[in-house]
């Protein structure tokens, strides 16, 4: 049997040719491939980046972060999408999923509920409604994903009702989900999870988004309700200068049935500047505070309390090829990282480069 990645690479050329033939068809075919190399200054013995990093998580080796082929079908009243994928992103984020679900990047179908208004009902597996970053690197301002993105859902499975106003300025969505980044539910979990999303675009330069999640990611016998809110704004200040400001906060019951909560939060700021139509730089500063180990367990006195700094340079080799380099440092209150000689340390410094090609 062909391995998924080999299958993707073998078909990429023919799919590109077919895609040109289907330009006027309701069926469209596309693909994406992102290769990368990360030098982790700590030189971990197993070449694996810290456990809370799920994208570009291998060091000291050339690898594939994400590669997928996608078929999408859309008419005036029906839409569907199917994508299969491979890469280290899939290995890390889909580790809990069984069998062939580990390579299912997207699979959903939707129907339009109104002839006069843009109201859709979609069901299946789709990208998360939470966060300003996605798994597709070329669509993000930085090479690596922010700690906030890495430790909130990249994908979700369920049913979604969405409405876009006639002027295109508002989007509203209500979701019924299987859980916190789940395709298959946790054994023993029958508690429905819910999500909401409101996006406001008053003009082409500003996007304001509010997304929520309510649910439990544990079996009902030890159910701890989780409440999460993601808020961000994207502003194109000038033709060349843009910024993203975000703040996520979550709370989870300390134990089943308890009124007391453990909380975590993360603010983030990203600034991007286009030097030329092809070249851009970006800088990021963020902080992740999870001292009660709801999302990231460290086993240290102060828990996970970590600053994140990064700077990257992007260059568009062509309309569908992007080359990037990045330097990133994580600075923690406790010695949670593996340092030189496998000694614990407070810092993690990494240099990365990536090449992303889409078709």
C-alpha positions as CSV (number, residue, x, y, z in Angstrom):
1,X,0.0,0.0,0.0
2,X,1.3,3.5,-0.8
3,X,2.2,5.7,2.1
4,X,0.1,8.9,2.2
5,X,3.0,11.3,1.7
6,X,4.3,9.3,-1.3
7,X,0.8,9.3,-2.7
8,X,0.5,13.1,-2.3
9,X,3.9,13.8,-4.0
10,X,3.2,11.3,-6.9
11,X,-0.2,13.0,-7.7
12,X,0.8,16.6,-7.3
13,X,1.9,17.2,-10.9
14,X,-1.2,15.6,-12.4
15,X,-3.6,17.3,-10.0
16,X,-2.2,20.7,-11.0
17,X,-2.9,19.9,-14.6
18,X,-6.4,18.7,-13.8
19,X,-7.1,21.8,-11.7
20,X,-6.6,24.0,-14.8
21,X,-9.1,22.0,-16.7
22,X,-11.7,22.3,-13.9
23,X,-11.4,26.1,-13.5
24,X,-14.9,26.6,-14.7
25,X,-16.3,23.5,-13.0
26,X,-17.9,23.3,-9.5
27,X,-15.1,20.9,-8.6
28,X,-11.7,22.4,-7.8
29,X,-8.5,20.6,-6.9
30,X,-5.7,22.1,-4.9
31,X,-2.6,21.1,-2.8
32,X,-0.1,22.4,-0.4
33,X,3.4,21.3,0.7
34,X,5.6,22.9,3.4
35,X,9.1,21.6,4.1
36,X,11.2,22.9,6.9
37,X,14.4,22.7,8.9
38,X,14.7,23.7,12.5
39,X,18.0,24.0,14.5
40,X,17.2,23.7,18.2
41,X,20.1,25.2,20.1
42,X,19.5,22.7,23.0
43,X,20.2,19.8,20.5
44,X,17.7,17.4,22.1
45,X,18.8,13.8,21.8
46,X,15.5,12.6,20.2
47,X,15.4,15.6,17.8
48,X,11.9,16.5,19.1
49,X,11.0,20.0,20.1
50,X,9.2,20.7,23.4
51,X,6.1,18.7,23.9
52,X,3.7,21.7,23.7
53,X,4.9,22.5,20.1
54,X,2.9,20.6,17.4
55,X,3.9,22.4,14.2
56,X,7.5,22.2,12.9
57,X,8.2,20.0,15.9
58,X,11.3,18.2,14.7
59,X,14.8,19.6,15.1
60,X,18.1,19.0,13.4
61,X,16.5,17.4,10.4
62,X,14.8,18.3,7.1
63,X,11.2,17.3,7.2
64,X,7.7,17.9,6.0
65,X,5.4,19.9,8.3
66,X,2.2,19.6,6.2
67,X,1.4,18.2,2.8
68,X,-2.2,17.7,1.5
69,X,-4.3,17.4,-1.6
70,X,-7.8,18.8,-1.5
71,X,-10.9,18.4,-3.6
72,X,-13.7,20.9,-3.1
73,X,-17.1,21.0,-4.7
74,X,-19.5,24.0,-4.7
75,X,-22.7,25.0,-6.4
76,X,-25.2,27.7,-5.4
77,X,-26.7,25.5,-2.8
78,X,-24.2,22.7,-1.9
79,X,-20.6,22.6,-0.9
80,X,-18.2,19.9,0.2
81,X,-14.5,19.4,0.8
82,X,-12.2,16.5,1.2
83,X,-8.4,16.7,2.0
84,X,-5.9,14.0,2.9
85,X,-2.6,14.9,4.5
86,X,0.7,13.8,5.9
87,X,3.6,15.4,7.8
88,X,4.9,16.1,11.3
89,X,2.0,18.4,11.9
90,X,-0.4,15.5,11.3
91,X,1.6,13.1,13.4
92,X,1.6,15.4,16.4
93,X,-2.0,16.8,16.2
94,X,-3.8,13.6,15.2
95,X,-1.9,11.2,17.5
96,X,-5.1,10.4,19.5
97,X,-7.2,9.6,16.4
98,X,-7.5,6.0,15.2
99,X,-6.6,4.4,11.9
100,X,-7.1,6.4,8.7
101,X,-8.5,9.3,10.6
102,X,-4.9,10.3,11.3
103,X,-4.5,11.4,7.7
104,X,-7.9,13.1,7.3
105,X,-7.2,16.9,7.2
106,X,-10.6,18.0,6.1
107,X,-13.9,16.3,5.3
108,X,-17.2,18.2,5.4
109,X,-20.4,18.9,3.5
110,X,-22.8,21.7,3.6
111,X,-26.2,22.9,2.3
112,X,-27.4,26.5,1.9
113,X,-30.6,27.0,4.0
114,X,-31.9,30.2,2.3
115,X,-32.2,31.3,-1.3
116,X,-32.1,35.0,-0.3
117,X,-29.5,35.0,2.4
118,X,-26.0,33.5,3.0
119,X,-27.0,30.9,5.6
120,X,-25.2,27.5,5.6
121,X,-25.3,24.3,7.6
122,X,-22.1,22.3,7.4
123,X,-21.2,19.0,9.1
124,X,-18.0,17.0,9.3
125,X,-14.3,17.8,10.0
126,X,-13.2,21.4,9.3
127,X,-10.6,24.0,10.5
128,X,-11.1,25.4,14.0
129,X,-13.2,28.5,14.5
130,X,-10.7,29.5,17.2
131,X,-7.6,31.6,16.6
132,X,-6.0,33.9,14.0
133,X,-3.6,31.2,12.7
134,X,-4.2,28.0,10.9
135,X,-2.1,24.9,10.1
136,X,-1.3,26.3,6.6
137,X,1.9,28.2,7.1
138,X,1.6,30.4,4.0
139,X,-1.6,32.0,5.4
140,X,0.1,33.0,8.7
141,X,2.3,36.0,9.4
142,X,5.0,34.0,11.2
143,X,6.8,30.7,10.2
144,X,6.1,29.0,13.5
145,X,2.7,29.0,15.1
146,X,2.1,31.0,18.3
147,X,1.9,29.2,21.6
148,X,-1.8,30.2,21.7
149,X,-2.5,28.4,18.4
150,X,-0.4,25.4,19.3
151,X,-2.4,24.9,22.5
152,X,-5.9,25.5,21.2
153,X,-7.8,23.5,18.5
154,X,-6.4,23.5,15.0
155,X,-9.4,21.4,13.8
156,X,-12.8,20.3,15.0
157,X,-15.6,17.9,14.1
158,X,-19.3,18.6,14.4
159,X,-22.1,20.6,12.9
160,X,-21.9,24.4,12.1
161,X,-24.6,26.9,11.3
162,X,-23.2,30.1,9.7
163,X,-24.7,33.3,8.5
164,X,-23.0,36.2,6.6
165,X,-24.9,39.4,6.4
166,X,-25.8,40.8,2.9
167,X,-23.1,43.5,3.2
168,X,-20.4,41.0,4.1
169,X,-19.4,42.9,7.3
170,X,-20.7,40.4,9.9
171,X,-20.4,36.6,10.2
172,X,-22.2,34.6,12.9
173,X,-21.7,30.9,13.7
174,X,-23.0,28.4,16.2
175,X,-21.3,25.0,16.5
176,X,-22.1,21.6,18.1
177,X,-18.7,19.8,18.5
178,X,-17.3,16.4,19.4
179,X,-14.8,18.1,21.8
180,X,-11.6,20.1,22.0
181,X,-9.7,19.2,18.8
182,X,-11.3,15.8,18.3
183,X,-12.5,13.8,15.5
184,X,-13.5,10.8,17.7
185,X,-14.7,11.5,21.1
186,X,-12.9,10.5,24.3
187,X,-14.2,7.1,25.5
188,X,-17.0,7.7,28.0
189,X,-17.7,11.3,26.9
190,X,-21.3,12.0,25.9
191,X,-21.3,15.7,26.9
192,X,-21.9,17.9,23.9
193,X,-19.5,20.7,23.3
194,X,-20.5,24.1,21.9
195,X,-18.8,26.9,20.1
196,X,-19.7,30.4,18.8
197,X,-18.0,32.8,16.4
198,X,-18.7,36.4,15.6
199,X,-16.5,38.2,13.0
200,X,-16.9,41.9,12.1
201,X,-15.2,43.5,9.1
202,X,-16.2,47.2,8.9
203,X,-13.8,47.6,6.0
204,X,-11.1,45.8,4.1
205,X,-8.4,47.0,6.7
206,X,-10.0,45.7,9.9
207,X,-11.1,42.3,11.1
208,X,-12.5,41.8,14.7
209,X,-13.2,38.3,15.9
210,X,-14.7,36.7,19.0
211,X,-14.8,32.9,19.3
212,X,-15.9,30.7,22.3
213,X,-15.8,27.0,23.3
214,X,-17.8,25.3,26.1
215,X,-17.5,21.6,26.8
216,X,-15.6,18.8,28.5
217,X,-12.6,16.9,27.1
218,X,-12.8,14.1,29.6
219,X,-15.1,11.1,30.3
220,X,-18.4,12.0,31.9
221,X,-17.4,10.2,35.1
222,X,-14.6,12.8,35.7
223,X,-16.1,15.6,33.7
224,X,-14.5,19.0,34.1
225,X,-16.3,21.7,32.1
226,X,-14.0,24.0,30.1
227,X,-14.8,27.6,29.0
228,X,-12.6,29.4,26.5
229,X,-12.7,32.7,24.8
230,X,-10.5,33.9,21.9
231,X,-10.5,37.5,20.9
232,X,-8.3,39.1,18.2
233,X,-8.2,42.1,15.9
234,X,-6.3,42.3,12.6
235,X,-5.5,45.8,11.3
236,X,-3.9,46.8,8.1
237,X,-2.6,50.1,9.4
238,X,-1.1,51.1,6.0
239,X,-0.5,49.4,2.7
240,X,2.7,48.0,4.1
241,X,2.2,47.8,7.9
242,X,-0.2,45.4,9.6
243,X,-0.7,44.2,13.2
244,X,-2.5,41.4,15.1
245,X,-3.5,41.9,18.7
246,X,-5.0,39.0,20.5
247,X,-6.1,37.8,24.0
248,X,-7.2,34.2,24.9
249,X,-8.5,33.2,28.2
250,X,-9.8,29.8,29.5
251,X,-11.2,28.3,32.7
252,X,-11.7,24.6,33.7
253,X,-13.3,23.1,36.8
254,X,-10.7,22.1,39.3
255,X,-12.5,18.8,39.6
256,X,-15.8,17.3,38.6
257,X,-18.7,19.2,40.0
258,X,-16.6,21.9,41.5
259,X,-17.4,25.6,41.3
260,X,-13.7,26.6,41.7
261,X,-11.8,27.0,38.4
262,X,-8.3,26.8,37.1
263,X,-7.6,29.5,34.5
264,X,-5.0,30.2,31.8
265,X,-4.5,33.1,29.5
266,X,-2.3,34.3,26.7
267,X,-1.9,37.8,25.1
268,X,-0.1,38.2,21.8
269,X,1.0,40.9,19.4
270,X,2.4,40.4,15.9
271,X,3.6,43.2,13.6
272,X,4.2,42.7,9.9
273,X,5.9,45.1,7.4
274,X,6.1,44.6,3.7
275,X,9.5,45.8,2.5
276,X,8.7,45.1,-1.1
277,X,5.8,43.4,-2.9
278,X,7.7,40.1,-2.5
279,X,9.6,40.6,0.8
280,X,8.3,41.1,4.3
281,X,9.4,41.0,7.9
282,X,7.4,40.2,11.1
283,X,8.0,40.3,14.8
284,X,6.0,38.6,17.6
285,X,5.8,38.8,21.3
286,X,3.4,36.7,23.4
287,X,2.9,35.3,26.9
288,X,1.3,32.0,28.0
289,X,0.3,31.6,31.6
290,X,-1.0,28.2,32.6
291,X,0.3,27.9,36.1
292,X,-2.3,25.2,37.0
293,X,-1.4,22.9,34.2
294,X,-4.8,22.8,32.5
295,X,-3.3,22.7,29.0
296,X,0.5,22.4,29.5
297,X,1.8,20.3,32.4
298,X,5.4,21.0,33.5
299,X,5.6,19.5,37.0
300,X,7.4,22.6,38.2
301,X,6.5,25.0,41.1
302,X,5.2,27.9,38.9
303,X,3.7,25.8,36.1
304,X,3.9,27.0,32.5
305,X,4.6,30.7,32.5
306,X,6.5,31.5,29.3
307,X,7.3,34.5,27.1
308,X,7.6,34.0,23.4
309,X,9.6,36.2,21.0
310,X,10.2,35.7,17.3
311,X,11.3,37.5,14.2
312,X,11.0,36.3,10.6
313,X,11.8,37.2,7.0
314,X,9.6,36.1,4.1
315,X,10.3,36.1,0.4
316,X,7.8,35.2,-2.3
317,X,9.8,33.2,-4.9
318,X,6.6,33.3,-7.1
319,X,2.9,33.6,-6.7
320,X,2.6,30.2,-5.1
321,X,6.0,29.7,-3.5
322,X,7.1,31.3,-0.2
323,X,10.5,31.0,1.5
324,X,10.9,31.9,5.2
325,X,13.5,32.1,7.9
326,X,12.8,32.7,11.6
327,X,14.5,33.0,15.0
328,X,12.4,32.2,18.0
329,X,13.1,32.2,21.8
330,X,10.9,30.9,24.6
331,X,11.7,32.2,28.0
332,X,10.1,30.4,31.0
333,X,9.9,31.2,34.7
334,X,10.9,27.6,35.6
335,X,13.5,25.3,34.1
336,X,11.1,23.4,31.8
337,X,13.3,23.0,28.7
338,X,16.0,20.6,28.0
339,X,19.2,22.6,27.8
340,X,22.7,21.8,26.6
341,X,23.9,18.4,27.8
342,X,20.3,17.5,28.6
343,X,20.4,19.8,31.6
344,X,17.1,21.7,32.4
345,X,17.0,25.3,31.3
346,X,14.7,28.3,31.2
347,X,15.2,29.2,27.6
348,X,14.7,27.5,24.2
349,X,16.2,29.1,21.2
350,X,15.5,27.9,17.7
351,X,16.3,28.9,14.1
352,X,14.0,27.7,11.3
353,X,13.6,27.9,7.6
354,X,10.7,26.7,5.5
355,X,9.6,26.5,1.9
356,X,5.8,26.4,1.2
357,X,4.4,25.7,-2.2
358,X,0.7,25.7,-3.1
359,X,-1.2,24.8,-6.2
